[in-house]
């Protein structure tokens, strides 16, 4: 999705019936390309033993220096070819939850220091999502979004409605602030010290 879905919205000629340079054309080309990829893969001997995980990172116009628009980070994620009945999960999850969830479907037992969780093993009410942009990081839990940025500012917002509108609160949930900082700080420290490398 990276090349076609960003400006200048170019893609190979002759694949779809929309013009170059237009985002609608880029989206349609991405749909075509994914469909062709799966169609071609079905002809391969390894297809029946292969699982495909398709995920985006953000919606259009999500960029911002500090403020995060949660609605612009509501992304698709598809786990395909598990040879079971289709299932739709509407619970709050993050990209980091995809691999633990996939491993759960595969029935794998493993030791890990993943930050993600198998959504099918996550208790109702324990769901959370990590959302970030260039200079701001956040944690969404139970319709309360905690946002921290590189100016060491902390803000909290309630999230409401189908448009996921944000309203800044005049109170602070200190537990959620500490949790948000700890996730990102420990991940940074572990990465810098080589503790995320495979052994």
C-alpha positions in Angstrom: 0.0 0.0 0.0 2.9 2.4 0.6 3.7 3.4 -3.0 0.3 3.7 -4.6 -1.6 5.2 -1.6 0.7 8.2 -1.1 1.3 11.2 -3.4 1.7 11.3 -6.3 -0.7 8.3 -6.4 0.9 6.5 -9.3 0.5 2.9 -10.3 1.0 0.6 -13.3 -1.1 1.6 -16.4 -3.8 -0.6 -17.8 -4.8 -2.2 -14.5 -7.9 -0.2 -13.5 -10.3 2.3 -15.1 -9.3 5.4 -13.1 -6.7 8.0 -13.9 -3.2 8.4 -12.4 -2.6 11.0 -9.7 -5.9 10.6 -7.9 -6.4 9.0 -4.5 -9.5 7.1 -5.5 -7.5 5.5 -8.3 -4.7 4.6 -5.9 -7.2 2.9 -3.6 -8.8 1.0 -6.4 -5.4 -0.1 -7.7 -4.5 -1.4 -4.2 -7.7 -3.4 -4.1 -6.9 -4.8 -7.6 -3.3 -5.6 -6.6 -4.3 -7.4 -3.4 -6.9 -9.4 -5.3 -4.4 -10.4 -8.0 -1.8 -11.3 -5.4 -4.2 -13.7 -3.6 -5.5 -15.1 -7.0 -1.9 -15.8 -8.1 -1.0 -17.3 -4.8 -3.9 -19.8 -5.0 -2.2 -21.4 -8.0 1.0 -22.2 -6.0 1.6 -25.5 -4.2 2.4 -23.7 -1.0 -0.9 -21.8 -0.8 -2.8 -24.3 1.4 0.0 -24.0 4.0 0.2 -20.3 4.0 -1.5 -17.6 6.1 -1.7 -14.1 4.8 -1.9 -11.1 7.2 -2.9 -7.9 5.6 -2.9 -4.6 7.6 -2.7 -0.9 7.1 -1.1 1.7 9.4 -3.4 4.7 9.2 -6.2 6.3 7.1 -5.8 9.2 4.8 -4.9 12.6 6.2 -3.8 11.2 9.5 -0.6 13.2 9.7 -0.3 15.9 12.4 2.6 17.3 14.4 1.0 16.8 17.8 -2.7 16.1 18.0 -3.8 12.6 17.0 -7.1 12.0 15.2 -8.2 8.6 16.5 -10.7 8.2 13.7 -7.9 8.4 11.2 -6.2 5.4 12.7 -9.1 3.0 12.5 -7.5 0.5 10.1 -8.3 -2.8 8.4 -6.6 -6.0 9.3 -7.3 -9.4 7.7 -6.0 -12.8 8.6 -6.7 -14.9 5.6 -6.5 -18.6 4.8 -6.9 -20.2 8.2 -9.3 -22.7 6.6 -12.1 -21.9 9.0 -15.4 -20.1 9.0 -15.0 -16.3 8.4 -15.1 -14.3 11.6 -15.3 -10.6 12.3 -13.7 -9.1 15.4 -15.0 -5.7 16.5 -13.0 -5.3 19.7 -10.3 -2.7 20.2 -6.9 -3.9 19.1 -3.6 -2.7 17.8 -1.2 -3.8 15.1 1.0 -5.3 17.8 -1.9 -7.7 18.7 -2.0 -9.3 15.3 0.8 -11.8 15.6 -0.2 -13.0 19.1 -3.8 -13.4 17.8 -2.6 -15.3 14.7 -0.4 -17.5 16.8 -3.5 -18.2 19.0 -5.5 -19.3 15.9 -2.6 -21.6 14.9 -2.6 -23.1 18.4 1.1 -22.3 19.0 2.7 -22.3 22.5 5.7 -20.0 22.8 7.7 -17.8 25.2 7.7 -14.2 24.3 8.2 -10.6 25.5 5.6 -9.3 23.0 3.8 -6.2 24.0 0.8 -7.4 22.0 -2.0 -9.7 23.2 -4.1 -12.4 21.6 -7.4 -10.6 21.4 -9.3 -13.9 21.7 -7.6 -14.4 25.1 -8.0 -10.8 26.3 -10.7 -10.2 28.9 -13.5 -7.9 28.1 -12.5 -4.4 29.4 -8.8 -5.1 29.1 -8.6 -4.0 25.4 -6.3 -1.1 24.5 -4.8 0.4 21.4 -1.5 2.2 20.8 -1.7 5.1 18.5 1.1 7.4 17.4 2.3 9.9 14.8 5.6 11.8 14.2 5.8 13.5 17.6 3.0 12.1 19.7 2.2 8.7 21.3 -0.9 7.6 22.9 -2.9 4.8 24.6 -6.6 4.3 24.2 -8.3 2.4 26.9 -12.0 2.3 27.8 -12.8 5.5 25.8 -10.1 7.5 27.5 -7.2 8.5 25.3 -3.9 9.4 27.0 -1.5 11.4 24.8 2.1 12.2 25.4 4.4 14.2 23.1 8.0 15.1 22.6 7.5 18.4 24.5 6.7 16.3 27.6 3.1 17.4 27.5 0.4 15.0 28.7 -3.2 15.4 27.7 -6.2 13.1 28.2 -9.4 13.0 26.1 -12.7 11.2 26.3 -13.6 9.5 23.0 -17.2 9.4 21.9 -19.6 8.8 19.0 -19.1 7.0 15.7 -16.7 9.8 14.6 -14.6 9.1 17.7 -14.6 12.8 18.7 -12.1 13.8 21.3 -13.0 16.1 24.2 -10.1 17.1 26.5 -10.8 16.3 30.2 -9.9 18.6 33.1 -9.0 15.7 35.3 -6.1 13.3 35.0 -6.2 9.6 35.4 -2.6 9.2 36.8 -2.7 5.4 36.5 -3.3 5.6 32.7 -0.6 8.2 32.4 1.9 6.0 34.1 0.8 3.0 32.0 1.1 4.9 28.8 4.6 6.2 29.6 5.8 2.8 30.8 4.8 1.0 27.6 6.7 3.4 25.4 9.6 4.0 27.7 10.3 0.3 28.3 10.0 -0.4 24.6 12.5 2.4 23.8 14.9 1.2 26.4 14.7 -2.4 25.3 15.2 -1.5 21.7 18.2 0.7 22.4 19.8 -2.0 24.5 19.3 -4.8 21.9 16.8 -6.7 24.1 14.3 -7.0 21.2 16.6 -9.1 19.0 15.8 -12.8 18.5 18.1 -15.0 20.5 
